[in-house]
């Protein structure tokens, strides 16, 4: 297999934290209709940190259990354990 073949094979790989951030963004939109930019979502030590207005964070807190459950279903044991 040549270099081009290897590059094609790996070009769609994402960093694990980026995968989590995109999943959180999608699920927040699905669960509570909230649009949060992926740049406002961080993953640190298994905890999702969201930068948002306090009212928006309250909405997110109301669906936190559902969000974490869905993330665990999608990602297994590597899913985040908390959202702040």
Residue pairs with C-beta under 8 A, 6 or more apart in sequence:
14 22
16 78
17 42
17 43
18 38
19 75
20 43
20 48
20 71
20 75
20 79
20 80
21 38
21 41
21 42
21 43
22 38
23 71
23 74
23 75
24 36
24 41
24 48
24 50
24 67
24 71
24 80
24 83
25 36
25 37
25 38
25 41
27 67
27 70
27 71
28 34
28 35
28 36
28 60
28 63
28 67
29 35
29 36
31 63
31 66
31 67
31 70
32 59
32 60
32 62
32 63
34 56
34 59
34 60
36 50
36 52
36 56
36 60
40 50
40 51
40 52
41 48
41 49
41 50
41 51
42 48
42 49
42 50
42 51
43 49
43 80
46 80
46 81
46 82
47 80
47 81
47 82
47 83
47 84
48 80
48 82
48 83
48 84
49 84
50 57
50 60
50 83
50 84
52 60
60 67
60 83
61 83
64 83
67 83
68 79
68 80
68 81
68 82
68 83
71 79
71 80
72 79
